[in-house]
Amino acid sequence: MGRLNYSLTPAGRSSRAMGMELHISPKHAREICRTLRGMRANSAKAYLEDVVALKRPVPFKRYRRNVAHRHGLVGADAGRYPEKAAKAVLAVLENALANAEYKGMESDNLRIYHAGTLKGRTIRGWMPRAMGRATPKNTETVSVEMILTEVKS
């Protein structure tokens, strides 16, 4: 695994965190990060906890083929409850909040400046089949980065 750098550095005080090579769906991670971008950190944390508890769906804008409608979506029709990916992104967000607290920033004034995903390493695997054959069974990994900045309230 090579060292990943953050995609951008905002001006002013900021806090950042990155989850490396998480075993989650790249499509789910992308849709969650798109939804979180620009939200306040505390409301984003509550939103992710609701997604894990199957209370609020994540709107799917790009990867919505054969995705059913969900009640309670505003501005989108298709949505899902990606629990596994939401737990992983929630861990990255909590890490960024802890980094901000360590730097002396107030958690009520934090906004998610950037939340993005990068393709990670593909873990190769094989599934044995009948008559001595085998089928590839690969696991995709995702790196999630999150940058929080202070906003004037």
C-alpha positions as CSV (number, residue, x, y, z in Angstrom):
1,M,0.0,0.0,0.0
2,G,1.4,3.4,-1.0
3,R,1.1,6.5,1.1
4,L,-2.0,8.6,0.3
5,N,-2.0,12.3,0.6
6,Y,-5.0,14.5,1.2
7,S,-6.6,15.8,-2.0
8,L,-6.7,19.4,-0.7
9,T,-5.7,21.7,2.1
10,P,-8.2,24.4,3.1
11,A,-7.2,27.9,4.2
12,G,-7.6,28.5,7.9
13,R,-8.0,26.1,10.8
14,S,-9.0,22.6,9.8
15,S,-9.1,19.0,11.0
16,R,-8.8,16.0,8.9
17,A,-8.9,12.2,9.0
18,M,-8.6,9.3,6.6
19,G,-9.8,5.7,6.7
20,M,-7.4,3.6,4.6
21,E,-8.5,0.5,2.6
22,L,-11.8,0.0,4.2
23,H,-13.7,-3.1,3.2
24,I,-16.8,-1.4,2.0
25,S,-18.6,-0.8,-1.3
26,P,-17.1,2.0,-3.3
27,K,-20.5,3.0,-4.7
28,H,-22.1,3.3,-1.2
29,A,-19.1,5.2,0.1
30,R,-19.3,7.7,-2.7
31,E,-23.0,8.3,-2.2
32,I,-22.6,8.8,1.5
33,C,-19.7,11.2,1.1
34,R,-21.7,13.2,-1.5
35,T,-24.6,13.5,1.0
36,L,-22.4,14.6,3.9
37,R,-20.4,17.2,2.0
38,G,-21.3,20.7,3.4
39,M,-23.2,19.4,6.4
40,R,-22.4,20.5,10.0
41,A,-20.4,17.8,11.7
42,N,-22.8,17.1,14.6
43,S,-25.8,16.8,12.2
44,A,-23.8,14.5,9.9
45,K,-22.9,12.3,12.9
46,A,-26.6,12.1,13.8
47,Y,-27.5,11.4,10.2
48,L,-25.0,8.5,9.9
49,E,-26.3,7.0,13.2
50,D,-29.8,7.2,11.8
51,V,-28.7,5.4,8.6
52,V,-27.1,2.6,10.6
53,A,-30.4,2.3,12.6
54,L,-32.4,2.2,9.3
55,K,-34.3,5.4,10.1
56,R,-33.1,7.6,7.3
57,P,-32.0,6.5,3.8
58,V,-29.1,7.8,1.8
59,P,-30.2,9.2,-1.6
60,F,-28.5,7.5,-4.5
61,K,-28.0,10.0,-7.4
62,R,-25.4,8.3,-9.6
63,Y,-25.7,4.5,-8.8
64,R,-29.5,4.3,-8.8
65,R,-30.2,1.6,-11.4
66,N,-32.7,-0.9,-10.0
67,V,-32.6,0.9,-6.7
68,A,-36.1,1.2,-5.1
69,H,-37.8,4.4,-3.9
70,R,-37.5,5.2,-0.2
71,H,-39.9,7.2,2.0
72,G,-38.6,10.4,3.3
73,L,-36.2,11.4,0.6
74,V,-36.1,15.0,-0.5
75,G,-34.7,15.8,-3.9
76,A,-34.2,12.2,-4.9
77,D,-36.3,9.1,-5.5
78,A,-33.9,6.2,-5.1
79,G,-32.1,5.4,-1.9
80,R,-30.7,2.7,0.4
81,Y,-29.6,2.1,3.9
82,P,-25.8,1.2,3.5
83,E,-25.2,0.2,7.1
84,K,-21.6,-1.2,6.7
85,A,-20.4,1.8,4.7
86,A,-22.1,4.2,7.1
87,K,-20.4,2.6,10.1
88,A,-17.0,3.0,8.4
89,V,-17.6,6.6,7.4
90,L,-19.0,7.4,10.9
91,A,-15.7,6.1,12.4
92,V,-13.7,8.4,10.1
93,L,-16.0,11.4,11.0
94,E,-15.5,10.7,14.8
95,N,-11.7,10.5,14.2
96,A,-11.8,13.9,12.5
97,L,-13.9,15.3,15.4
98,A,-11.4,14.0,17.9
99,N,-8.6,15.6,15.9
100,A,-10.5,18.9,15.9
101,E,-11.0,18.7,19.7
102,Y,-7.3,18.0,20.2
103,K,-6.5,21.1,18.2
104,G,-8.8,23.2,20.4
105,M,-11.6,23.7,17.8
106,E,-15.2,23.8,19.0
107,S,-17.3,20.9,17.6
108,D,-20.5,23.0,17.3
109,N,-18.8,25.3,14.7
110,L,-17.4,22.5,12.4
111,R,-18.6,21.9,8.9
112,I,-17.6,19.1,6.5
113,Y,-15.5,20.9,4.0
114,H,-14.6,17.8,2.0
115,A,-15.6,14.2,2.1
116,G,-14.3,12.0,-0.7
117,T,-13.4,8.5,-1.6
118,L,-10.4,7.0,-3.4
119,K,-10.1,3.5,-4.8
120,G,-8.0,1.3,-2.7
121,R,-6.2,-2.0,-3.3
122,T,-8.2,-4.9,-4.8
123,I,-7.7,-8.1,-2.7
124,R,-7.6,-11.0,-5.0
125,G,-9.4,-14.2,-4.2
126,W,-10.8,-17.3,-5.8
127,M,-13.9,-19.3,-5.3
128,P,-13.6,-23.0,-6.2
129,R,-16.2,-24.4,-8.6
130,A,-17.2,-27.8,-9.9
131,M,-14.9,-29.9,-12.1
132,G,-11.7,-28.2,-11.0
133,R,-12.6,-24.7,-12.1
134,A,-12.4,-21.5,-10.1
135,T,-14.0,-18.1,-10.3
136,P,-12.4,-14.9,-9.2
137,K,-13.8,-13.5,-6.0
138,N,-12.1,-10.1,-5.4
139,T,-12.7,-7.7,-2.6
140,E,-12.5,-4.0,-3.4
141,T,-11.3,-1.5,-0.8
142,V,-11.9,2.2,-0.4
143,S,-10.1,5.0,1.3
144,V,-12.3,7.7,2.7
145,E,-11.0,11.2,3.6
146,M,-12.8,13.9,5.5
147,I,-11.8,17.5,6.2
148,L,-13.6,19.7,8.7
149,T,-13.3,23.5,8.9
150,E,-14.5,26.0,11.4
151,V,-17.4,28.3,10.4
152,K,-18.4,31.5,12.0
153,S,-21.7,31.1,13.7
